[in-house]
Amino acid sequence: MKKIFISLIISVLVLSITVSATDYYVDINSIGGTCSDSSNPGTLTEPWCTIGKANAEIQPGDTAYIRAGTYTSNSNTIRPDATGTPSNYITYTNYNGEEVTLEDMVNGIVLIDKHYLIIDGLNIRNTGSYWVYCRSTHCSYNIIRNCDFFNITREEFNGMYFGLGNAHHNQIINNTLRSDCWPNDLLKMWQGANYNLVEGNTLLGGAHGGIVLIGRGTENSHNIIRNNYIRNHLHTGLNVYANADENLIERNIIVDSGEVCDDSGCSANTCGSSGDRSLARPWHPGIQLGTSNSIIRNNVLINNGPSIDLHTSAESLSSNNRIYHNTINQNYYGLYSNTQGDMYDNVFKNNVAYNNIVLEIRRAIAGNLSDDYYINNNIFGASSDIYPPGTSSIDIMEQNYPSLWYGNLQVNPLFIDEANRNLTLQNTSPMIDAGAFLTLTTNSGGGTDIPVEDARYFMDGWGLIEGDLIQLEGQSITAHVVSVDYDNNILTVNTPLTWVSNQGISLSYTGSAPDIGAYEYVSGKPPKICSDNTPYGQCSATQPLYCDNGNLINRCSTCECPVSYICQVNESCRASILGDLNNDGVVDISDLIIVANDFGKIQDFDSRADTDNNNVIDIFDIVFVASRFT
């Protein structure tokens, strides 16, 4: 009887329901047909004139394709009345790669109380206040990708602003953010921005900062800043401080912070604050850190003031950070810690600080707690200034404080081409296989739960990226971390492993041990870096690309597809089709059968059948599929 009932439902719905997911077109220049907001339905040949009209009409699952042209005034701000859902994103994108520019409006994109939006392939320039605005509100699961942002016209405002509310699980991917003057910060995440991903972007300028994460009264945590190129010639590259704890900063290239400044100050930063403009060239950091429990790894820092400026203030405690496998070259200061407050249990391990201008290490901690660890770094070139106790000799520090300072090298790392900023390693580099393992196992055993001395070197992806790929000493097998128990120092991995007590464990490596610095030397050849700066053997920020021996190839089975795209057998991605539950490229009776087979169930059902994610297979799921028949 149930099968007969379901068959009747399917028959009726297939015959009677029209398609509800819609593609709309905005065409200010009437390229495809004369545009009208008052009389046209928003099709390719009868398009609308303004984005504002699309804002009023667009619904979950719909896409607004914007044709070539320049869209000005607040009537073209992206600010939909509706919001998306987990299975039905709202998308705004340029049509067929055409050049679309939004400018001369107060805000380019407004995400107040907006969720599950995709903004793709647009140019946003010369806005009055913000490029992207999500402040004092809740915005989540939005994706901004492949866009170009340039300049704002209002003093001291920021480019992208997330925070003073609950901004989480947003993705800022493969964009260019740049300025000649304002915005003050190109990207600011302020008080209440958590679990956001910032990856693969190019950031140029910013009167104050390139990327700024500030917690202050509300925590900013579990944000991932990775694979970005940051060049803020006006002031600081990346600021993370004031209760912005438990973040990941990895594989960024940060260069030339404050380059326009000189020994008398920074008058060339005409849009900067008086404080920022008063700072001489050596005091514009690549990374400024007032954070705790964060991971800073595999970054390359060149020609900044302090490369990594770790400090404690009245609102920022710096403790329990793991700073490892960074390469630091030709900055005014290498590893820099200078504060009147407490600073403790920070570990500097396997970093290269070489040929910096003033000092390789500057350390002056006046607080009651000041024990940090310097382990197995390579520190060579300029002198160092370390207080207390007041010495410039790393040898003396290792002799007098052997539990805090040990294993550090002082040699030329032999980069491929330092003058042209290629800091990968020559095949004779003493950095190869010279790194310390990050931590050790604490007993012998096997399985997926690995007890270690210090789990703080690792992270499980936080639901944003894949967890760390780790490798045990003396083994070639690797495994991904799927969860970390920091309280009990246990790593849980996706593949069973075996280990003995005191066995080393690190991120994946080649050779007999990890290398020192940001780049791992691979198989007797310089490490491959693909054209988008993705290291060899890793996924690009542009899904589904994978860096295979220096070549970017499609590999969606490993690198996944962007939201709303489907991984195909040939490893490429295609746009998903709403209702295509079996991913065969069409919506037909076979998809409806998937829903019908589990109709009425509230548990133990095929997850594909629950199209609206309400944990029940009901008439709405039937309608969702049937209304989208190809």
DOTORFI-804195 format. One record per residue: z, y, x of N, C-alpha, C in turn. Coordinates in steps of 0.2 Angstrom, whole numbers, plus 5000, padded with zeros to 4 digits. Layout:
ZYXZYXZYX
...
//
This chain:
500049945004500050005000500050065004
500450065010500450125014499850145017
499450085019498850095023498350125018
498350105011497850125006498050205005
498650225005498850295004498650335009
498750315015498550355021497750365021
497450305019496650305019496450365014
496750365009496550415004496750485006
497250495009497450565012496850585017
496650535022496150555027495550565023
495350525018494750545015494650605012
495250625008495250695005495250745010
495650745015495650795020495050805024
494750755026494050755030493550795026
493550785019493050815015493250885013
493850905013494050965010494251025014
494451005021494851055025494351085030
494351155030493851185035494251195042
493851215047494151225054494651285053
495251285056495651345056495751375063
495651335069495651365075495051405077
495151465079494551515079494451545085
493751555087493651595093493351665090
493651715092493451785090493151815096
492751875095492451905100492551985099
492752015105492752085105492252115110
491852165107491252185111491152255110
491452295114491452375113490752395114
490352365118489652395120489152355116
489352315111488852285106488352245110
488552205115488052165118487752115114
488152075110487952025106487752045099
487952105097487752125091488252185089
488052225084488352295083489052275081
489552305085490252295083490552335078
491052305074491352345069492052315068
492552355067493252325066493352315058
492952355054493052365047492652305043
492052285046491652245042491452185045
491552175051491352115055491852055055
491651995055492151945055492351925062
492151955067492351945074491951885078
491351875076490951815079490551845085
490251805088489851825094489351875092
488951865087488451915085488651965080
489251965077489652015073490352025076
490352055082491052065085491452125082
492052125084492452175083492352225089
492652285088492552345093493152345098
493752325095494352345099494852275099
495252275105495652225105496252225100
496352285098496852295093496652255086
496052255085495852215079495952145080
495852115086496052045088496752035087
497152085090497852075089498152065082
497852095077498052095070497752025067
497251995070496951935066497151875070
497251875076497251815080497951775078
497851705078498351655076498451605082
499051565081499151515086498551465087
498251455093497751415094497051445095
497051515093496451555093496351585100
495751595101495551635108495151695106
495351755109494951815109494551815115
493851815115493451825120493251895120
493351925126493152005127492552005131
492052045128491452055132491452115137
490952115141490952165146491052235144
491452275148491552345146492252375148
492352435147492952465148493252485142
493852465141494252465135494852515136
494852575133495352625134495752635128
496252675129496752695124497252635121
497752655118498252605116497952555111
497452575107497152525103496852465106
496852465113496552405116497152375121
497752395120498252355123498352285120
498452235124498552165122499252155119
499252155112499952145109499852115103
499752045102499652015096500252015091
500052025085500552015080500851945079
500451895080500751825080500951805087
501251755088501451725094501251655094
501151625100500851555101501451505100
501251445100501651385100501551335105
502051295107501951245113501251215113
500951195107500351155107499751205105
499951265104499351305101499451375105
499251385111499251445114498751495111
498951565111498451615110498151635116
497551645117497151665123496751725122
496851765127496351825128496051815135
495351815135495051805141494351835141
494051855147493451885147492951825145
492351845142491851805140491351785146
491351725147490851695152490851735159
491451755161491451785168491351855168
491151885162490951955162491552005164
491352065167491852115169492152155164
492852145163493152175157493752215160
493752275159494252325161494652355156
495352355156495752395151496052445156
496052505153496352565157496452625153
496852665156497052735152497452715146
497952675146498352665140499052655143
499552665138500252665140500452595144
500252545140500452475143499752435142
499652395147499052345147499252285142
499752255144499952195140500652195138
500852185132501552195129501752125127
502252095130502452025128503152025125
503352085121503952085118504052035112
504451985113504551935108503951895108
503551885113502951845113503051785117
502751725115502851665119502151625118
501951585123501351545123500751585122
500651635127500051675127499751655134
499051655134498751655140498251715141
498351755146497951815148497551795154
496851795154496451765159495851805161
495751825167495151855169495051925168
495551965167495452035165495652085171
495352145171495552195175495952245171
496552265174496952315170497152365175
497052435174497052485179497352545175
497652585180497852655178498252665171
498652615170499052615164499652675165
499852695159500352755160501052725162
501252665160501952645161501852575165
501652525161501652455164500952425163
500852375168500252335167500452275162
501052245163501352195159502052215157
502252215151502952235149503252185145
503852155148504252115144504952135146
505252185143505952215144506352215138
506952205139507452205134507352165128
507052105130506852065124506751985127
506451945123506351875124505651865125
505351835131504651815131504651755136
504251705134504351645138503651605137
503551565142502951515142502351555142
502251615144501651655144501351645151
500651645151500251635158499851695159
499851725164499451775166499051755173
498451745172498051715178497451745179
497251755185496551775187496351845185
496851885185496751955183496852005189
496552065188496652115194496952175191
497552195194497952245192497952305197
497852365195497752415200498052485197
498552505201498852575200499152585193
499652625192499952655186499952725188
500052765182500052845183500652875182
501152835180501852865179502352855184
502652905187503152895192503752845191
503852805196504352765197504352705192
503852695188503852635184503552575188
503652515185503452455188502752425185
502452385189501852355187501952305182
502152245184502352195179503152195179
503452195173504152205172504352145167
504752105170505052045166505852055167
506152055161506952055162507252105157
507952115159508352155154508352115147
508352045148508352005141508351935143
507851905141507751825142507051815143
506851825149506151805151506151745155
505851695153505851625156505251585155
505151545160504551495160503851535159
503851595162503251625162502851615169
502251615169501851595175501351655177
501451685183500951735186500551705191
499951685190499551645195498851675196
498751675203498051695205497851755203
498351805203498151875201498151915208
497751975207497852025212498252085209
498752105213499152165211499152215217
498952275215498852325221498952395219
499152435223499252505222499052545228
498852615227498852665232499552705232
499852705226500452745226500952705221
500952725215501352685210500952625208
501252575205501952565203502452565209
503152575207503652575211503752505214
503752455210503752375212503152345208
502752315212502152275209502352225204
502852185205503152135201503852145201
504152155195504952155195505252115190
505652065192506052025188506752045188
507052065183507652105183508152085178
508752055179509252035175509051995169
509051935170508851885165508151855165
507851855171507251825172507351755176
507251705172507451635175506851585174
506751545179506251485178505551515177
505451565181504751585181504351565188
503751565187503251535193502851595195
502851615201502451665204502051635210
501351625209501051575214500351605215
500151605221499451615223499151685222
499651735221499451805220499351835227
498951895226498851935232499152005230
499652025234500052085232499952135238
499652195236499452245241499752315239
500252335242500652405241501252395237
501452455233502052455230502452505233
502652565230503052615233503652595235
503952545232504652515234504552445236
504252395232504252325234503652295231
503452245234502852195232503152155226
503652115227503952075222504752085223
505052105217505752115217506152075212
506652035214507051995210507752025210
508052045205508752075205509052055199
509652025200510151995195510552055192
511052075197511552125195511952095189
512052125183512452095178512252035175
511652015175511351955172511051915178
511151845178510851805183510051805183
509751805189509051785189509051725194
508851675191508851605195508351565193
508251515198507751465197507051495196
506851545200506151575200505851545207
505251535206504851505212504351555214
504351575220503851625223503551585229
502951575228502551525233501851545233
501551535239500851535241500551605239
500951655240500751725239500551755246
500151805245499951845251500251915249
500751945253501052005252500952055258
500652105256500552155262500752225258
501352245259501552315257501652365263
501152395264501152445270501552505269
501852505262502252565261503052555262
503252495260503952475261504052405262
504452375257504652305258504152255254
504152195257503652145254504052105248
504552075250504952035245505652055245
505952075239506652085239506952035234
507552005236507851955232508651965233
508951995228509652015229510052025223
510752035223511152055218511152005212
511451945213511451895208510851865207
510351865211509651835210509751775215
510151725213510251665217509851605214
509851545219509551485217508851495216
508451525220507751535220507451495225
506751485225506351455230505851505232
505851515239505351565242504951525247
504351505246504051455251503251475252
503051465258502351465260501951525258
502351585258502051645257501851675264
501351715264501151755270501351825269
501751855273502051925272501951965278
501552015278501352055283501352125282
501452165288501352235288501752275284
502452255282502852295278503052365282
502852415278503052485281502552505286
501952475287501552495292501352565293
501352605287501152675287501652715290
502252685291502852725293502852735301
503252785303503252795311504052795312
504152815319504852815321505252875317
504952925314505252975311505452965304
505052915301505152905294504552875291
504452885284503952865281503652915276
503452975278503153025274502553005271
502152955274501552935271501652895265
502252875263502352845257502552895252
502052935249502152995245502452975239
502452915236502652895230503352865230
503652855236504252815237504852865236
505452835235506052875234506252905241
506652955240506852985246507152945251
507552895249507852845253507352805257
506852775253506352735256505952775261
505752835260505352885264505752905270
506452895270506852915276506852865281
506652805280506652745284506152745289
506352735296505852735301505552665301
504952655305504552595304504952535305
505452525309505752465310506152435304
506252475299506752465294506452445287
505852415287505552395281505452325281
505852285278505852215279505252175276
505152115279504652075275504952045269
505552015270505951985265506652015266
506952045261507652065260508052025256
508551985259508951935255509651955254
509851965248510551965246510651915241
510651855243510651795238511051735241
511151695236511551635238511151575235
511251515238511051455236510251455235
509851485239509151495239508851455244
508251435244507851405249507251445251
507251465257506751505260506351465266
505751445265505451395269504751405270
504451385276503751385277503351445276
503751505276503451565276503151595283
502651635283502451665289502551735288
502851765293503051845293502751875299
502351925299502051955304502052035303
502252065309502252145309502552175303
503152155302503652185297504152225301
504652255297505252275301505652215303
506252205300506552145300506152095296
506052035299505651985296505951955290
506551935291507051905285507651945286
507851985282508452035282508952005278
509451965280509951935276510551985276
510852005270511352055270511852035264
512452055265512952055260513152135258
513152145252513352215249513952205244
514152255241514652255235514352215230
513652205229513452175223513052115225
513052095232512552035234512952005239
513151935238513451895243512851845245
512851845252512351795255512751735258
512651675254512951615257512551555254
512651505258512351435256511651435256
511251485259510551485259510251435264
509751405263509351365268508751395270
508751415276508151455279507851415284
507251385283506951335288506251335288
505951315294505251305295504851365293
505151425295504751485295504451505301
503951545301503651565308503651645308
503951675313504151745313503851775319
503351815319503051845325502851915324
502951955330502752025331503052065325
503652045323504052095319504452135323
504752195320505252225325505852185326
506052155321506652105322506452035319
506751985322506551915320507051905314
507551855316508051835311508651895311
508751925306509151985305509651975300
510351985303510851985298511352045300
511452085296511852145298512252175292
512852155292513252175286513952185287
514352225283515052235283515452185279
515052145275515452095271515452025273
515651985269515651915271514951885271
514751835275514151805275514251735278
514151675275514351615278513951555275
513951505279513651445277512851445275
512551495279511851505279511551465285
511051425284510851375289510151405291
510051415297509351435300509151375304
508651345302508451275305507651275306
507451255312506751235313506251295312
506551355313506151415313505851435320
505251465320505051495326505051575326
505451605330505551675331505251695338
504651715338504251725344503951795345
504051825351503651885352503751945347
504351945345504552005341504752065345
504652125342504652185346505352205349
505852215345506452235347506952175349
507052135344507552075345507252015342
507351965345507251895341507751885336
508451895338508951885333509451955333
509551975327510052035327510552005322
511151995324511651975320512352005321
512552045316513252075316513552075309
514052035309514452015303515152035304
515352085299516052115300516552085295
516352045290516752015285517251965288
517651935284518151885286517851815287
517251805283516951745283516251755286
516151725292515451745295515151685299
515351625297515051565300514351545297
513851555301513151535299512951485304
512451445303512151395308511451405310
511451405317510751415320510551345323
510151305320510051235323509251225324
509151205330508451185332507951235330
508051295331507551345331507251355338
506651385338506351405344506351485344
506751515349506851585349506651605356
506151645357505851665363505451725363
505551765368505151825368505651885370
505851925365506251975365506951955366
507451995368508151975368508451965362
509151955361509451945355510151985356
510352005350511052045350511452015344
511951985346512351935342513151965342
513351985337514052005336514351985330
515051965329515451945335515151885338
515251875345515751905349515351955353
514751965353514452025357514051995363
513451965362513151935368512351935366
511951935371511251925370511051855372
511451815373511251745376511351695371
510851655369510851595365511251545368
511151535375511451485379512251495378
512451555379513151565378513451545371
513051565366513251545359513251475358
512751435361512851365360513451335364
513551365370514151345374514851355370
514851415367515551435365515651415357
515051405354515051385347514651325345
514751265348514351215348514251185341
514751195336514651165330514251215325
514051275328513651315324513051335327
512951325334512351345337512151285341
511651245340511451195344510751175343
510451145349509751115348509251165349
509351235350508851285350508451285356
507751295355507351295361507151375362
506951385368506751445371506051445375
505551435371504851415375504351455371
503751465374503151485371502951435366
502851445359502651395354501851375355
501451415359500751395359500451395353
500351455350499951465344499251465345
498851445340498051445342497751515344
497951565340497651635341498151685339
498651695342499151745340498851815339
498351835343498151905342497751915335
497451855333497151865326497551825321
498151815322498651795317498551725315
498251685319498251615317498751585321
499351565317499951545320500051465320
499451435318499551365319499551335326
499751275327499951255334499351225338
499351235344498851205349499151135349
498651085352498851015352499351005358
499451055362500051045367500651085366
500751105360501251145358501951105358
502451135361503151105362503451105355
503151135350503451135343503351065340
502851025342502550965339503150915339
503350885334503850835334504550855336
504650915337505250945340505750965335
505550965329506050985324506650935322
507150965320507750925317507550895310
507850835309507750815302508250865298
508050875291508450925288509150905286
509250835285509950815283509950735285
510450705284510550635286510850595279
510650535279510950495274511650475276
512050465271512750455272512950385272
512550335269512650265270512050225270
512050165270511450115270511350095263
510750085261510650065254509850065252
509750065246509050065243509050085236
508450105234508450125227508150195226
508350225221508050295220508550345221
509150335221509750385222509950385229
509850435233509950435240510550485242
511050455244511650505246511550535253
511550605253511450635259512050685261
512050705267512550755269512450825266
511850845265511750915262511150915258
511150915251510650915247510350985246
510651035248510351105247509751115250
509451075255508851085257508251075252
508351035247507851015243507951035235
507351035232507351045225506951005221
507050995214506650945210506050975206
505951045208505351075204505551115198
506251105196506451145190506051145184
505651095183505251095178504551135178
504551165184503951215185503451185189
503551155195503151125199503351055201
503051015205503250945207503750955212
504250905211504850905216504650895223
505050915228504950905235504650835237
504150835241503950775244504350755250
504750705250505150695256504950625260
505250625266505050565270505650555274
505850485275506350465279506150455286
506650465291506450455298506250385299
505650385303505450315305505050285300
504950315294504550285289503950325287
503350295285502750335283502750345275
503150305271503150315264503450375262
503150415257503450475254503650465247
504050505245504350505238504450575235
504350585229504550655226505250655223
505550705224506250725222506150735214
506550705210506450715203507150745200
507650745204508250775202508750785208
509150835208509650845214510350855211
510750815213511450825212511850865218
511850925217512050965223512850955224
513250945218513950935219514150875223
513750825222513850755225513350745231
512850785232512350775237512050715237
511650705231511250645229510550665227
510050645231509350655229509150595225
508850605219508450555215507750565216
507450505218506650515219506350465214
505650475214505250435209505050365212
505150355218504950285221505550255225
505650195224506250165227506150165235
506650175239506650175246507250135249
507150125255507750095258507950135264
508550135266508850175272509450145275
509550175281510250155284510650215285
511250205286511650265287511450315293
511550375292511350425297510650425298
510150405294509450415295509250485292
508850515296508550575295508150575289
508150635285507650645280507450715279
506850725278506550795278505950795273
505650855272505050855269504550815273
503950795269503450755273503250785279
503050745284502850765291502450715294
502050735299501650685303501950675310
501850625313502150605320502850575319
503250585324503850555324504450595321
504350655320504850705318504450765315
504850805311504450865309504350915315
503850955314503751015319504151075317
504251115322504651175321504151235319
504351275314503951325312503651305305
503151355303502951345296502351295295
502051285301501451235300501551175304
501351115300501451055303500751035306
500851015313500250985316500050925314
499350915312499150855308498650815313
498850755314498350705316497950725323
498250755327497950775333497450835333
497450865327497050925326497450975323
497251045324497651095320497651085313
498251105310498251085302497751125298
497451085294496951115289497251165284
496951225284497151275279496551285275
496551275269495951285265495751365264
495251385261495051455260495551495256
495951465252496451505248497151495251
497151475258497751465261498251415259
497951365255498351305254498351255260
498951235262499051195267498651125266
498451095271498151025271498650975267
498350935262498650885259499150915253
498950975251499451005245498951025240
499251035234498851065228498851135229
498251165227498151235227498551265221
498651335221498851365215498351365210
497751355212497151355207497051285205
497351265199497251195197496551185195
496351125196496651065199496451055206
496351105210496051105217496651075222
496351035226496750995231496451015238
496851025243496651045250496550975254
495950955254495850885257495450895264
495850895269495550895276495250965277
495551015274495251085274494751105269
494551055264494051065259494451065252
494251115248494551115241494151065237
494451015234494150975229494550965223
494250945218494550935211494950875212
495650875210496050815210496550825204
496350825198496850835193497350785192
497250725194497750665193498350685198
498250725203498850745207499050815206
498550865205498750935204498750955197
498650915193498650935185498150985184
498050995177497651045175498051105172
497651165172497951225168498151205161
498651245158498751235151498151245147
498151195142497551195137496951165141
496951135146496451095149496651025150
496150975150496250905151495950875157
496250835160496050795166495550745164
494950745168494450695166494450645172
494050595171493950535175493750565182
493250605182492950635188493450685192
494050685190494550725193494550805192
494050825188493950895186494350905179
494350965177494750985171494251015166
494351005160493951035155494351065149
494151115146494551145141494751095136
495351095134495551045129495251065122
495151015118494951035111495551015106
495751065102496351055098496151005093
496650955092496550895088496250835091
495950845098495650785101496250745105
496550705101497150675103497050625108
496450595108496250535113495850565119
495750635119495350665124494650635126
494350615120493650595121493050645120
493350705120492850765119492650785112
492850745107492750765100493350755096
493350785090493850775085493550735080
493750675079493450635074493950585071
493750535067494150485063494650455068
494450435074494850405079495550445080
495450505081496050545082496450545075
496150555070496550545063496950485063
496650425065496950365065497650365069
497650395075498250405079498850435075
498650485071499150515067499350465061
498850435058498950395052499350335054
499250305059499650245061500350255062
500550315063501350325063501550375058
501150385053501350425047502050415044
502450465044503150455041503650435046
503450425052503950405057504350465060
504950455061505350515065505650495072
505450435074505650405080505150355082
505150335089504650285091503950285089
503750355089503050365087502650385093
501950385093501550405098501550485098
501750505104501950575105501350625103
500750595104500150635103500050645095
500350605091500250615084500750675081
501250695085501650745083501350815085
500850835082500450895084500850965084
501350965080501751025080502451015083
502550965086503150955090503850965086
503850935080504450945075504750875074
504550825078504850765078504850725072
504250735068504150695062503350695061
503050635060502350635059502250645051
501950695049501950715042501250745040
501250765034500550795032500250845036
500750885039500550945043500150915050
500350865052499950835058499250805056
499250775050498650755047498150815046
498450875043498050935042497750955049
498250965054498050995060497450955063
497350895063496850855066496250855061
496350845055495750845050495350915050
495750965050495451035050495051055056
495051005061494651025067494150975069
493950935064493450885065492750925068
492550885073491950915076491350915072
//
